[in-house]
Amino acid sequence: MLSRQAGLLDRAGFADSGRRRETAMVYLYLEPCKRNDGSPQMHDAVRAHRREIERFARLTAETRVPCATVSFGELLWHWIMQGNASVRDHAVPSFARLGL
């Protein structure tokens, strides 16, 4: 992710108007939430991954290219709740199909 952040930093420059462009990086991830037997999936690797991305987001929060993190499930839930019917019609089946 650091190499991607550096690449975005190189491109963050100035727009033609001479004003600085806002640049951010979004780390979108999908993590398993259920095992094959239907029980919750919260094993050590998932917890370690969450800690790692939360730490990276904190470390980049005050930089020129901050990193926001969002799970695919959170994104779908936002789309479901936002009220746009066509987006919701896409998000609901995806949410269900992924078992989120």
N, C-alpha and C positions, 0 to 999 in steps of 0.2 A: 504494500500500500504506500510505502514511503516513496517508491519510484513514481507511482501514479501522482502522488501529491506534488512531487518535484516537477513533473510534466505540466500539471495544471498551473503551478506557480509560474513557469516559463510563459504560459499562455495568458496569465492573468493580466499582464500589461495594461495598456491604456486603449480605450476605444478610440475611434476616429475623432470623436468629439473632444478628446483630451482628458476625459474623465475616466477615472479608474473603474474597471469592470468588477463587479462582485463575482467572486468565484468560490465555489464550495465543492466538496466531494461528498457523495452519499454512498455509504456502504450498505447495500441491500443484501440481506442474507435469508436463507431458508434453513431452518433447523427442524429436525424431526420432533414432533410433539407427542407422538404415540408410538408405542411398540406394536409389533404384529398382534399381540394379544389384547391390544386396546388400552393397556395401562400407560400412565404418563411417562414420557421420555425425558428425564432430567438427570442424565448421568454426568459423570465428571467432565467428559469432553465438552458437553454443551455448556456447563457452568464455566469451564475454563475459557471457552470461546467468548462467552458473554463478558467475562472479566477483561479479556484482552481487548475487545472492541470498545468497551466502555472506557478503558484506560487510554486507548488511542484517541478517542473522541475528546477526552479531557485534555490530553497533551496538545491537541491541535486547535482547541477552542479559541485561543487568542492569536492564532497565526493568520497569515494572509489567505490561507486555504484551509479553513476548518473542515473537519470531517463529521458529518452527521451519520448516525447509524439507525437503521430501521429494519425490522424483520419483515419478511414478505407477508406474514400474518397481520402485523400491525398496519401495513400499507393497505391490504385488502379490507381490513376492518374500517379504516379511515374512508376508503371508497364507498363502503356499504353505508356508513353513517352520514356521508356528505350530502345526500339528497338528490344527486343527479341520477335519474332513472336508468339511463343507458349504461352508465358506469356501474351502478349497483347491480343491474342485470348481468353484467359480466363478472363482478366480484363475488356475488353470493355463491354461484356454483363452484367457482375456483376455491373459495374458502372451504366449502363442504368437501370437495374432491380431495383437497390436501389434508383433510381431517383436522382443521384448525379450530 
